Amino acid sequence: MPYKTELHMHTNDVSICARVTPQEAVEDYKAAGYRTIVVTNHMNRPTFQHMKDASWEEQMNWYIQKRKEILQYASPDFTILLGFELRFDGSENDYLVYGASDEFLMSHGDLMSMNLESFSALAHQNHLLIYQAHPFRYHMSMVKESLIDGLEAYNGNERHDSHNFLSVSWASYAHLAMIAGSDYHRKGDPCNGGIATDLPITTEDELMAYLMTRNYTLLRG
């Protein structure tokens, strides 16, 4: 029996574009038969608009505290892990990042002011994984394959045309790892993306191992 893991979802306690509470999100994913979710709330300038004059440390203290609130809804049969979706200043591209600890977020300065080249070097020095999210949406651009670990080949958000067929074609041509995600934002949004594995993913180490070995099947609708 395959175990389902979501790799791209948002809640309204952090992502201002989301319309669903952490509790509602967990209810939807449990009902859809998922065993694990990775919450990838946004890290971009609009997220911190309400505290734009605060220091990076102050912003991260708030971000870390808020992103952990969903963990209270975890249970022995339902795992909740934390990633984030990063957008750099001056760019429309988004990147799903996995493996970052609270210490990493606090100790490396304003990540949004970096660019993909500098962040990629820092992330890989710290054993993080980077996947370009929905790379073929309008206004987004392709990047050097060497700077990312893969891309989101399937994005299930029904309010955007992510041109998933182009993402699959590019990943196949460039030999990039493919992941999938629902890009869930609202109560009742389809829980239709992620990965399926032969064993449940219950820790961040297990998630990273599955992603690095590509030992999974994509969930695509």
Disulfide bonds with the S-S distance in Angstrom:
none
